Amino acid sequence: MRWIGRRKTQEAGTRCRGWFCMLMLAIFVLKLPAASPLIPGREWRKPSSYASMIGGRSTMEGTLMLYSLASVDPWASVYVAGTGEGLRSLQVLNSTRLLRLKVFWLPVLDKYDLSLTRKGMVDSQVWSQFQMEKGSAIRAALISHSDTLYMDADSFVLHEILLPVEAMHMELGLSPHYMLEMYEAKHGKYNGGFLWTKSKRIPEAWTQASARSRFFDQAALEELAETFKTFTFGKHVNLGWWQLCQKVRRNESLSVEEEFQEEIDIDTAGFLRMNGRRVDTLHAHLLTPGVWCPQFNEIMLRYLAKAPALKEQLEILQWAQRAYASLVYPQAKEVMEATPPFTIVVLTMNRHESLAQLLESLASSYYGMDKVDLTIKVDHAPDNTKVIDIAQDFNWDFGQKAVEVSSSRKGLARAWYDAWKPKTSNARGIIFEDDILLSKFWYRWLVNAWARYGTCKCLAGISLQRQTLVPKKPSRRSEIVNHHQPFLYPLVGSTGFSPHPERWLSFLKWIESGSPTLSDPATPDLVTYDWWRNGDKRQMWTQHFIHFSHKNKLFTLYVNLPHKKTLAAHTRAKGEHFRRTLGQDFATASDVSLVMPDSLATYNWNAKFTRRTCCSMVNPTHPNVAQTGCRKCF
């Protein structure tokens, strides 16, 4: 267009003379694209090539990035700084879609110990050198192409990436963090995992600046921005977790998440938008939510599931999650592919306010792309009309919803026994009484725990509550800290209990068997047995489960989070357990680590450490796994 315009201008100049023609000619020239002022949002063309660095722990996410890129630019040329092993993994995971990409693999990372964490590399003083292997990919790309766009392995492409028009006149394109100055002062103004260039001088200049930088290769980009002609990408490109967790606040009356979600939406064509612009790329560990900022990943996954135009990207991500699980958790592959939807069961009767709070808490939780079904079971009561109305009017967007109203009074124990009867051995579910409030991350933590420990033979189930009771007489209130990591404990926790399907079915079979022990589920050394004998025996189902667990040497999985936070808080509303409302026992967690140990610390009824139990489904040959000093279940 630019050259055509010049030819027309020259032809017009030969035919037209005088001030009028010269004025018209000047106006025509001013309207040419090359002479136009920079217009925000105006786009030019795709990059002529791409570059990345994929190796070690980033291999699977790098493959995901390549798949997502292939979905929008299938014939692209991609230059990858990687390892020989990474190339073999890529070849195994190839598909016809990915094969259309021209991937040029540069095995320059074999000289590094990729089993080291980032901290390990920093301590070994090789992190900066390792990071600057990005330059190897950029150099290789610029040999055969006029420009290249570098993306970190944990990028995920949603839409065709188009360069802004000003890139024609620039040498470097950078992605600002758009975060608070205090974080920029430490980590740098620009993100080191996303940049465009057409200058062959950039890799060497970047390496030299990195040696002087306050924060490795990333802060070094500030020096490059002053040296080279530079433009910046908008927020819709390289949208990352820091734009939520470390963002510049505009409206303090909203929570960080609420303010962030005011900036994103789905357009009429079904694409994800940020501030009115279609989002081109995400920068997040989508396969391992919770690494840095779990809120960001969960919000993005939720929007992806609602964006019709991004169906292919959603399918790519679902495939990658299954493939990732099969590599790290080999036994989990069959489970993940065959597992039915997760089931939430809510038990309620006549506490409409408590029910409304719990349902709101459930609706605000993060489920990613998973299908989660909800069943609300209403026990019979003369004053439960409001409860029934709330249950029936409640809108559930994450799966099927059912409301079951009992025609006769069951009582709490029978309500639990009838709550959930899994039809398969790999089903997953959880049972809530209605006076519970939840952390938004309860589901993500729970499904990760099941994926990690689901084959454990001594696992009775997983509880979301904090462990506080030591039932061994003389009983006391005492918490097991265990470095705030998951642990096994023989006492069941009913505030958000997710039973192991096989153990739960065995328990229900025993309950219905008419066994003589049902009339006296004795555990004489435990205070819970005294509670059962002195209370309403028809309501305290937990004593029967305690007896069952004790007899079968079963344990419940707990985690006592830092700062007295919990995944499930008990509001202790007036009802079967309390004569009056006592209020919420603990604050719900606003951030939860999804790091799960390979073996579980195991404690007895007196809260004394006894052993480490091998419960993890992690592949023992996986480089990140080192199972030592643990034994299998009894």
Residue pairs with C-beta under 8 A, 6 or more apart in sequence:
1 33
2 32
2 33
2 34
5 32
5 33
6 32
9 25
9 28
9 29
9 32
12 21
12 25
12 28
13 25
16 22
16 24
16 25
29 35
33 165
34 168
36 165
38 165
38 166
39 165
40 234
41 164
41 234
41 277
42 164
42 165
43 162
43 163
43 164
43 165
44 162
44 163
44 164
44 165
44 167
44 168
45 162
45 163
46 73
46 76
46 160
46 161
46 162
46 163
47 147
47 148
47 149
47 161
47 163
47 196
48 77
48 145
48 146
48 147
48 148
49 76
49 77
49 78
49 79
49 141
49 144
49 145
49 147
49 148
49 149
50 69
50 76
50 77
50 78
50 79
50 141
50 148
50 149
50 150
50 151
51 78
51 79
51 80
51 81
51 134
51 137
51 138
51 140
51 141
51 148
51 149
51 150
51 151
52 62
52 65
52 66
52 78
52 79
52 80
52 81
52 137
52 150
52 151
52 152
52 153
52 155
53 80
53 81
53 82
53 109
53 133
53 134
53 137
53 152
53 153
54 62
54 63
54 65
54 80
54 81
54 82
54 86
54 90
54 153
55 62
55 81
55 82
55 83
55 85
55 86
55 109
55 112
55 114
56 83
56 86
56 109
56 114
56 115
56 623
57 114
57 624
58 152
58 153
58 154
59 82
59 85
59 86
59 89
59 90
59 153
60 89
60 287
60 320
60 323
60 324
60 327
61 153
61 154
61 285
61 286
61 287
62 80
62 82
62 86
62 153
62 154
63 89
63 90
63 93
63 98
63 320
64 156
64 286
64 287
64 316
64 317
64 320
65 151
65 152
65 153
65 154
65 155
65 156
65 157
66 78
66 90
66 98
66 101
66 103
67 95
67 97
67 98
67 316
67 319
67 320
68 155
68 156
68 157
68 158
68 313
68 316
69 76
69 78
69 101
69 151
69 157
70 76
70 97
70 98
70 100
70 101
71 97
71 157
71 312
71 313
71 316
72 157
72 158
72 159
72 160
72 161
73 157
73 160
73 161
74 97
74 100
74 101
75 100
75 101
75 102
76 101
76 102
77 101
77 102
77 104
77 141
77 144
77 145
78 101
78 102
78 103
78 104
79 104
79 106
79 137
79 138
79 140
79 141
79 148
80 86
80 103
80 104
80 105
80 106
80 137
81 106
81 108
81 109
81 133
81 134
81 136
81 137
82 90
82 105
82 106
82 107
82 108
82 109
83 107
83 109
83 110
83 114
84 107
84 110
86 105
86 109
87 105
87 107
90 103
90 105
93 323
104 140
106 136
106 137
106 140
108 133
108 136
109 130
109 133
112 121
112 126
112 130
113 120
113 124
115 623
115 624
116 124
118 127
121 127
121 130
127 216
128 210
128 211
128 216
128 217
131 192
131 210
131 216
131 217
132 203
132 206
132 207
132 210
132 217
134 150
134 192
134 203
134 206
134 217
135 202
135 203
135 204
135 206
135 207
136 203
137 150
138 148
138 150
138 197
138 202
138 203
139 200
139 203
141 148
142 148
142 197
142 198
142 200
146 198
147 167
147 196
147 197
147 198
148 196
148 197
148 198
149 161
149 173
149 194
149 195
149 196
150 193
150 194
150 195
150 196
150 197
151 157
151 193
151 194
151 238
151 281
152 192
152 193
152 194
152 283
154 193
154 283
154 284
154 285
154 286
155 193
155 194
155 238
155 281
155 282
155 283
156 281
156 282
156 283
156 284
156 286
156 313
156 317
157 280
157 281
157 313
158 271
158 272
158 278
158 279
158 280
158 281
158 282
158 304
158 310
158 313
159 271
159 278
159 279
159 280
159 281
160 280
161 237
161 280
161 281
162 280
163 173
163 196
164 173
164 231
164 233
166 231
167 173
167 196
167 231
169 229
170 228
170 229
170 230
170 231
171 197
171 198
171 199
171 202
171 228
171 229
171 230
172 195
172 196
172 197
172 199
172 202
172 224
172 225
172 228
172 229
172 230
172 231
173 195
173 196
173 197
173 230
173 231
173 232
173 233
174 190
174 191
174 195
174 221
174 224
174 225
174 230
174 231
174 232
174 233
175 190
175 191
175 194
175 195
175 232
175 233
175 237
175 238
176 189
176 190
176 191
176 232
176 233
177 183
177 184
177 187
177 188
177 189
177 190
177 191
177 240
177 242
177 243
177 246
178 235
178 243
178 247
178 248
179 242
179 243
179 246
179 247
179 248
180 246
180 247
180 248
183 242
183 246
186 214
186 215
187 215
187 218
187 219
188 213
188 214
188 215
188 218
188 219
188 220
188 221
188 222
189 219
189 221
189 222
189 225
190 218
190 221
190 222
190 225
190 232
191 218
191 238
191 240
191 283
192 216
192 217
192 218
192 220
192 221
193 238
193 283
194 233
194 237
194 238
194 281
194 283
195 221
196 233
199 228
201 228
202 224
202 228
205 224
205 227
205 228
206 217
206 220
206 221
206 224
209 220
209 221
209 223
209 224
210 216
210 217
210 220
212 220
212 223
213 219
213 220
213 223
224 230
234 275
234 277
235 243
235 263
235 274
235 275
235 277
236 273
236 274
236 275
236 277
236 278
236 279
236 280
237 279
237 280
237 281
238 280
238 281
238 283
239 274
239 279
239 281
239 282
239 283
239 300
240 282
240 283
240 284
240 296
241 283
241 284
241 292
241 293
241 296
241 297
242 293
243 260
243 296
244 256
244 257
244 260
244 293
244 295
244 296
244 299
245 256
245 292
245 293
245 295
245 296
247 256
247 259
247 260
249 256
249 259
250 259
251 259
251 262
254 262
256 295
257 295
257 299
260 299
261 299
263 274
263 275
264 272
264 273
264 274
264 279
264 299
264 303
265 272
265 273
266 272
266 273
266 303
266 306
266 307
267 273
267 278
269 309
270 307
270 308
270 309
270 310
271 278
271 279
271 307
271 309
271 310
272 278
272 279
272 303
272 304
272 307
272 310
273 279
282 300
284 292
284 293
284 296
284 297
284 300
285 291
285 292
285 297
286 297
286 300
286 301
286 317
286 320
287 320
287 321
287 324
288 594
289 297
289 298
289 301
289 368
289 444
289 594
290 297
290 441
290 444
290 448
290 592
290 593
290 594
291 594
294 366
294 441
294 444
294 591
294 592
294 594
295 366
295 440
297 368
298 366
298 367
298 368
298 440
298 441
298 444
299 366
301 317
301 366
301 368
301 369
302 366
302 367
302 368
304 310
304 313
304 314
304 317
304 369
305 314
305 368
305 369
307 314
314 369
317 369
318 369
321 336
322 333
322 336
322 337
325 332
325 333
325 336
325 451
326 332
326 333
326 336
327 619
327 622
328 618
328 619
328 622
328 624
329 451
329 452
329 617
329 618
329 619
330 617
330 619
331 455
331 617
332 451
332 454
332 617
335 426
335 451
335 454
336 451
338 424
338 426
339 426
339 427
339 428
340 423
340 424
340 426
340 427
341 370
341 371
341 372
341 373
341 399
341 400
342 370
342 371
342 372
342 373
342 399
342 428
342 429
342 430
342 443
342 447
343 372
343 373
343 374
343 375
343 420
343 427
343 428
343 429
343 430
344 362
344 372
344 373
344 374
344 375
344 429
344 430
344 432
345 375
345 377
345 419
345 420
345 429
345 430
345 431
345 432
346 355
346 358
346 359
346 362
346 374
346 375
346 376
346 377
346 432
346 433
346 434
347 377
347 379
347 412
347 415
347 416
347 419
347 431
347 432
347 433
347 434
348 354
348 355
348 376
348 377
348 378
348 379
348 387
348 391
348 433
348 434
349 378
349 379
349 380
349 381
349 384
349 387
349 434
349 575
350 381
350 383
350 384
350 387
351 387
351 434
351 435
351 573
351 574
351 575
352 384
352 386
352 387
352 389
352 390
354 434
354 435
354 571
354 573
355 376
355 387
355 390
355 391
355 434
356 390
357 437
357 571
358 432
358 434
358 435
358 436
358 437
358 438
359 376
359 390
359 391
359 394
361 436
361 437
361 438
362 374
362 438
363 394
363 395
363 396
363 397
364 440
365 438
365 439
365 440
365 441
365 442
365 443
366 440
366 441
366 443
366 444
367 398
367 443
368 444
370 398
370 443
370 447
371 398
371 399
372 398
372 399
372 443
373 399
373 400
373 401
373 402
374 396
374 398
374 399
374 400
374 401
374 402
375 401
375 402
375 403
375 404
376 391
376 394
376 401
376 402
376 403
376 404
377 404
377 406
377 415
377 418
377 419
378 384
378 387
378 388
378 391
378 403
378 404
378 405
378 406
379 406
379 409
379 410
379 411
379 415
380 405
380 406
380 407
380 408
380 409
380 410
381 387
381 409
388 403
388 405
391 403
392 403
394 401
410 418
411 538
411 539
412 433
412 538
412 539
412 541
412 576
413 538
413 539
413 540
413 541
413 544
414 538
416 431
416 541
417 508
417 511
417 541
419 431
420 429
420 431
420 499
420 504
421 505
421 508
422 429
422 501
422 504
422 505
424 501
425 501
425 502
426 454
426 501
427 501
428 447
428 450
428 498
428 501
429 498
429 499
429 501
430 446
430 464
430 496
430 497
430 498
431 496
431 497
431 498
431 499
432 496
432 568
433 494
433 495
434 573
435 570
435 571
435 572
435 573
435 575
436 495
436 496
436 568
436 569
436 570
436 571
437 568
437 569
437 571
437 584
437 588
438 464
438 496
438 567
438 568
438 569
438 588
439 445
439 565
439 566
439 567
439 568
439 588
439 589
439 590
439 592
440 588
440 590
441 567
441 589
441 591
441 592
442 464
442 496
442 567
442 568
444 592
444 594
445 559
445 567
445 592
445 594
446 462
446 464
446 498
446 567
448 594
448 596
449 462
449 486
449 557
449 596
450 462
450 498
451 617
452 596
452 615
452 616
452 617
452 618
453 459
453 462
453 486
453 557
453 596
453 600
453 615
453 616
453 617
454 500
454 617
455 615
455 617
456 600
456 613
456 615
456 633
457 632
457 633
458 488
458 553
458 554
458 555
458 613
458 615
458 633
458 634
459 488
459 500
459 503
459 554
459 555
459 556
459 557
459 615
459 633
460 492
460 499
460 500
460 503
460 545
460 549
460 554
460 555
460 556
461 492
461 497
461 498
461 499
461 500
461 503
461 504
461 556
461 557
462 497
462 498
462 556
462 557
462 558
463 492
463 493
463 494
463 495
463 496
463 497
463 498
463 556
463 557
463 558
463 568
464 493
464 495
464 496
464 497
464 498
464 566
464 567
464 568
465 493
465 494
465 495
465 496
465 558
465 566
465 567
465 568
465 570
466 479
466 558
466 560
466 561
466 564
466 566
466 585
466 586
467 479
467 480
467 489
467 491
467 493
467 558
467 560
468 477
468 478
468 479
469 475
469 477
469 491
470 476
470 477
470 478
470 605
470 606
470 607
471 491
471 526
471 527
471 528
471 546
471 605
472 525
472 526
472 527
472 604
472 605
472 606
472 607
473 525
473 526
473 527
475 526
475 527
478 607
479 560
480 487
480 489
480 558
480 560
480 603
480 607
481 560
482 560
482 601
484 559
484 560
484 561
484 562
484 593
485 559
485 595
485 596
485 597
485 601
486 557
486 558
486 559
486 596
486 597
486 600
487 557
487 558
487 559
487 600
487 601
487 602
487 603
488 555
488 556
488 557
488 558
488 600
488 601
488 602
488 603
488 613
488 615
489 555
489 556
489 558
489 602
489 603
489 607
490 546
490 549
490 550
490 554
490 555
490 556
490 603
490 604
490 605
491 528
491 546
491 549
491 556
491 605
492 542
492 545
492 546
492 549
492 556
493 556
493 558
494 541
494 542
495 568
495 569
495 570
496 567
496 568
497 556
499 507
503 552
503 554
506 548
506 552
507 544
507 545
507 548
510 518
510 548
511 518
511 544
517 547
518 544
521 529
521 532
521 543
521 544
521 546
521 547
521 548
522 529
522 547
523 529
523 543
523 546
523 547
523 550
525 605
526 546
526 605
528 542
528 543
528 546
529 543
529 546
531 540
531 543
532 540
532 543
536 576
539 576
548 554
549 555
549 556
553 633
553 634
555 602
555 613
557 600
559 567
561 567
561 589
561 592
563 587
564 586
564 587
565 586
565 587
565 588
565 589
565 590
566 585
566 586
566 587
566 588
566 589
567 588
567 589
567 592
568 588
569 584
569 585
569 586
569 587
569 588
570 584
570 585
570 586
571 581
571 583
571 584
571 585
572 578
572 581
572 582
572 583
572 584
572 585
573 581
574 580
574 581
596 616
597 616
598 614
598 616
598 618
598 625
598 626
598 627
598 630
599 612
599 613
599 614
599 615
599 616
599 627
599 629
599 630
600 612
600 613
600 615
600 616
600 630
601 609
601 612
602 609
602 610
602 611
602 612
602 613
603 609
603 610
604 610
611 630
611 631
612 629
612 630
612 631
613 630
613 631
613 632
613 633
614 627
614 630
614 631
614 632
614 633
615 633
616 625
616 627
618 624
618 625
618 627
619 625
620 627
